[in-house]
Every structure is written in C-alpha cells, then in structure tokens.
Amino acid sequence: MPSFFDTELLLPVFIAIAMIMTRLVFLFLAMPSFGGSLLPRNILAAAVFVIAVAVYSGLPNIPYISFDPVTLIKAIFGEAVLGAAAGISARIIFGAVETAGQVLGVPMGLGFAQAVDPLSNSQSVVTSQFLGIIVSLMFFALDGHIILIRYIIESFKIMGPGEVVFSGDVGYVLASKGALMFNAAIQLAAPVLVTLMGVMVSLGMLARIAPKVNLFVLSFAVSIGVGLFALKAAIPNIVAFTRGLVLSIEPLVGDVLRNI
C-alpha cells in the first residue's frame, strides 16, 4: 500500500480512535462495578474498542489532531480527565452508600469482622459490602451504566476527540459534589444509628444499676442483634433512598461535564 495512505489517511484515523478510546477507558476505570478486578481486561479492551469505532463512525466532523508530541500529550490528558470525571461522579454515590455501611459496622460490633472486597481489592466491613451490593444492583437495574456511556458519547458532539478544553471549575465541582457522599451517608445510616445509640444508653444505665454485669461480653451480642434487626427493618427505606441516589447520577454527571 502506498505510503500516502499510511500517513495522510490512516494515521489521523488511528489517532482519533485512540483519543476516543482514552476517554472511554478512563470512564470505565473510574466507573463503579467496572474498574475492579471482576471485569477481565481483555473484555474491557474489546468493549472500549467497539464503542470507540462506533462513535468515530457516527461523528459528523472529525477534528484535525496535530502530530506534535506536546499537543498529543495535552489531548490525551484532557481525554483522560474528562472520562475519569464522569466515572468519579458516579463513584461518589457508591462511596456514600459504602461509607454508611462502614459507619454502621463499628457500633453494631462488626468492625472486627472484615472481608476482602473483590471490586476494590481491599478489606471492608460486611455491612459496607452488603449496602454496596444493593447500590450495585440498583445501578444496573436503573441503567446507570448506560446513562454514563450515553453522556460520554454525547460529549464527543460538544468536544470532539482531542478538543477538550478545561474551564478550571471541574475540580471545584467534583470537590463540592464530594460533600454529598458524607451527607448522604449520614442520612442513610441515621435510622440504625439512632437505634444503636439507644442501645448504648440502655447498656450504660445497666452498668450503673448492676456494675457486676460483664457488659463487654453482653454489649457485643446486644449490639449485633439489635443492629441486624434495625437494619432489616430499615431495608425498604434504604432501598428507596439508594434508588434516589442512583437517579441523581444523571444530573450529577451532567453538571460535572458542563463545567469541564
């Protein structure tokens, strides 16, 4: 094949597809339930390549990307930040639910019982993993992954491959949205926490009335039993609250991408 086709036609296509793949790869790596070790890398790479080719074929105008190394590095960095920002926006919601589980695990007496989380390859309290499963199922049931991919595909119509320009507000927006994680975590854990606080007050009063009672042994059994019962009773409200959090992913990602 003549070199004319290699340099003048094929190379710009390869660079444009590589830019699209960069934005998609960092979205998948930062997106919940896809960035862990459960999804094989070869399947992730194949999915990203197929989506990138489809996006390239559907773009009406492909911007020219300079072959200058400095320009290419800046373009790759911009694509990576844009994709990661969208994924982190959704991970904030997951972080809120998992933080609520961590907050609940300690007063329930389950802080010593930790298991390996296969998604993050780290240890976490069992209550955190339990609530994490709920939010993961809700995420897929409400097509949260499709919403994120759709937003990224739509972003190529606004900022083509290699055309990402930062306004400087994306970091501030992500930090401000990060406060949602702690606020939602406390709201999610509040019903069970209030019940456990009542148990602690009752045990404290029992210690004053009967100082010879071994509260160290008694408190574990009572806290775990009452905590599990309260958690079971709060499951319908937890599911409803988690559904609202997952539905807030779409406006959250939209707000972040508008401030890129």
N, C-alpha and C positions, 0 to 999 in steps of 0.2 A: 504494500500500500504506500502511496507517495507520502513523503514527509509533510506535505501541505496539509493533508487531512489530520495528521497527528498533532501538529502544533496549532493550527488555526481553528480546527473544529472540535476535535476530541478533547483536548486539554481544558478548554473553558467548560465543557460539559462535565468533565470529571471534577473540576474544582467546585462548580456549582452544586453538584450532588454531594460532594464532601462537606460543603458548608451546611446543606440541609441535614445531612446525617449527623453533623456535630450538634446542631440544635436539638435533634430528636434524641440522640444518645444521652445528652445531659438531662433531658426531660425524664427519660426512663430511669436513669441512675438516681435521680433525686425524687422521683415519684414513688409514693408508698406502694408496697407489695410487689414492686418490680426491681428495686435497687438492691434487694438482698441476694442471698446465695441460692434461693429456691428456684429462680428462673435461670436455666442454663445460658451461658454467654453466647453459644452458637445460635440458639433460638432468638435471643435478643438481637444479635447482629443481623440475622436474616430478616426479622420483622422490621428493623430500622431501615435496612436497605430497600425492602419492598415499598415501604411507605415513602421513603425519600424519592425513589424513581417515580412513584405515582404523583407526588407533589410536584416534582420537576416537570412532568408531562402536563400537569394541569395549570401551571403558571403561564399567564398570557405573555409576560415580558420577563426575560431573564437578564438581570443587570450584569454589566461587564465588571469582572473582578480582576484587578491588576495582578500580574505575576510577581510583583515586588515582594520580597520576603517579609519586610516590615508591615506592608499592607495586609498580607495574608495572615500574619500573626495577630494583628489587630482584629481582623474579620473573624478569625477562629475564636478569639477571646470573647468577642461580642456575641457570637452564636452560642457559646458555652454558657455565658452568664444569663442570656435570655431563656434558654432551655432549663437551666438549673433554677432560675427564679420561679418559673411556673411550677416545677416539681416541688420546690420548698414550700410554696404557698399551700399546696395540698397536704404536705407533711406536717404543717403547723396544726391542722385539725387532728391528725393522728397523734401528734405529740400531746395535745390537750387531753385526749382520752387516755393515753398511756400514763400520763402524769397523774391523772385522777386515780388510776389503778395503783400507782406507787404510793400515793398519799393514803389510800385506804389500806394497803397491805401492812403498814407498820402498826397502826393502832389495833388492827384485827389480830395481831400476833403472828402474821405470816411473813414478816420481814426476814426471818431466818430461812424460810423455805423459798429459795430462788431456783429458777430453771433457766436453761440456755434458750434464748430467743433465736430461732433459725433465721429470722429476717435480718436481724442486726448483728448476729454472732456475739451477743453479749448476754449477761445474766440479768434477769428482771424478776420482780415479784409475780407470783402466779395470778394475782388479781389484775395486774397490768397486762399480762398476756391474755387473760380472759376478756377484758374490755377491748384489747387490741383485736381479738378475733371478731368481736361484734362490729367494730367500726370497719374492719376489712370486708366483712360480708355486706355491710350496708353500702360501702364504697362501690363494690361491684354490682350490687343489686340496683343501685340508682345510677349506674353508668357513669360513675365519676371518672374512670379511666378514659372513657370515650370523650367526655367533656374536655379533659386536659388535652388529648390529642387533637380534638377539633379546634381548640383555641390556638394551639401551636400552628396547625395548618393554616388557619385564618390569618395568623400573624405574618405569614410569608407574603400575603397580599398587601400588607401595610409596609413591612420591612422585608425586602427581598433578601436572598442569600448574600451575605457579606455587607448588607446595608444597615446593620444595627447601630443606632446612634443613641448614646445614653444621655438622659436629661439630668442625671445626678440625684434623682429622687427615689430610685429603686431601692437603695439601701435603707433610706428612711422609712419607706412604705413597708418593707419587709420587717424592720425592727418594730414599727408601730403595730403591725398585724401580729407580731410575735407575742404581744401582750395579751392577745386573745387566748393564747394557749393557757396561760395561768388563770385568767378569768374564767374560762370555760371549765378548766379542771376543778376549780373550787366549787362551781355551781353543780358539776356532775357528781362530785363526791360529797356534797353537803348533807343530803339526807342520811346517808350511812354514818358520816362523821358525827352528826348530832346525836344519833342513837348510841354510838360508841362513847361519846363524851358523857352521856347519861350513865352508861355502864361504869365508866371510870369514877364518876362522882359517887355512885352507889357503892362501889368497892372501897372508896376512900372512907365513906361513912361507916361501912362494915369494919374497916380496920380500926376505927376509933371505938366502936362498940365492942368488938371482940378482937383485941390485939394479939391473941394467941393463934388466930387463924392464919394458916400459911397462904397468904394472898398471892405470893409469887407463882405457886402452882395453880391456884384457883383462877387467877386472872387470865391465864392463857386459855383455859378451857372455856370460860365465860365469854371472853372477847372473841374467840374464834366462832363459837356457837351463835352468839348474838349477831356478830358481824355477817356471817353467812346468811342467817335468817333475814337480816335487814337488806342485804344485797339481793336476795331472792325477791323480797317484796318490792324492791326499787327497780327491778329489771324492766318492767313496762315503761316507767318514766325514763330510765337510762336509754332504752332503745329509741324512744321518741326524741329525747334530747340529742342523741347521737345522729339521728336522721336529720334534724335541723342543722347540725354542724356540717354534715356531708353536703347538704344542699347549699350551704354557704360557700362551698369551694368555688363554684362558678363565678359569683360576683367578686370573690377574693382574688382569684386568678386574673379576672378582667381588670380589676383595679391595679394590680401589680404590673400587668403588661402595658396598661395605658401610661404608666409612669416610667417606662423604660426610656 
